[in-house]
Amino acid sequence: MRTTNHREQPAVAAHQLRIRGRLVPYETGELPEDFPQRLCRLRERSGLTWTDFAEAVGADPKQVLRWRHGAHLCGGALHSLLRVAGRIPGGVMLIMGDDFELTGREG
């Protein structure tokens, strides 16, 4: 018989994203169709080179190149990208889409 650990987090559906323990309203789990173009605009807005952008996200530059060509991000990479995007004015909205809202945002 399994005992319940009260510190365990409830299972999160695959389409839900948590950042710092908060559920982010990300309904479909799908990135916008034009995500590669959005990624390029985010990098331009950041003023970083692609190599520096990859370093800021904590990803290998080759992986970032794959994202630019349409590869999907895994949970940890998406989390890191959103953290970087959150430091760029309008970055989260740019990368996630116009209808995306990050509620409970810390200042």
N, C-alpha and C positions, 0 to 999 in steps of 0.2 A: 504494500500500500504506500502510495506516494504522499508525502506531507506537503502542504502548501507553504511556500516561502512568501511572506507578505511583501518582501522587497522585489519579487519578480514583477516584471512589467507584463501586462496582458499582451497576448500575441497581436502583432500589427499586420493587417492585410498587406499584400504585396503592393497595392496602389497607394499606401499611406506613407508619408515621409515625416520623420521626427527630427527636429533640430533642437539640440539642448533639451531634450525631453518633451518638447512641445510638438503637438501634431500640426503639421503644415497643411492647409487645405489645398491638396493637390489631387483633384478628383479622378483623373483617368490613369495616372501613372505613366502617361506618355508625354514625351517632350514635344514641343511644337514642331510641326513638319519642317519648318525652316530653321531648325536649331543650328545647323552648321553656319548659316549666315548670321544668326544672332550671336553665336560664339565669336565670330570675326568682328562684329560691331562692338561687342563687350571688350574684346582685347584692344581694339582701336581706342575706345573710350578710356581704357585704363592707362594708355600711353606707354605700355610695356611692349617689349619685343615678344615674339612667340616663346622664345626660350625663357625669358623672365616670367612671362605669364604662366608657363607650365610649372616653373619653380614655385610661384606664388600659390598655385593650386595644389602643389605637391605631387605632380604627375610627371612622368617621363615625357619629354618633348615629342617622342614618336607616338605616344598614346594620344596626346593632344592633336597631333596631325590626323590620327584615325578618327577622332571626334569630328574634326573639320570635314572629313569625308563621309560622315554619317554613322559612324560606330556609336553604339549606345553606351552611356555611362553607367557604371555600377553604383550602388548606394553610397559607398564612401566617397567616390569621386564626385558624385552629384552634390553631396553634402559639402565637400571642400570647395567646389565651384560656386555654390550658393553663398558660402562664407566670403569668398573673394568678391562675388557680385554685390554682396551687401555693403561692401566698403566703397563701391563705385556708385556715384549718384545715379539713381534710376536703373542700376545694374540688374537687380532681381527681376523687375518688370521686363526689362529688355530680354533677358535670357529665358524667362519662363512664359512670357506672353502677356498681352494687355489685360486679360481677364484674371490674372493671378493676383491674389491678395495675401500678403503675409500678415496675419493678425497676431497681436500680442508681441509685436516687435520691441526689442529692447533698444534704448537710445544710445 
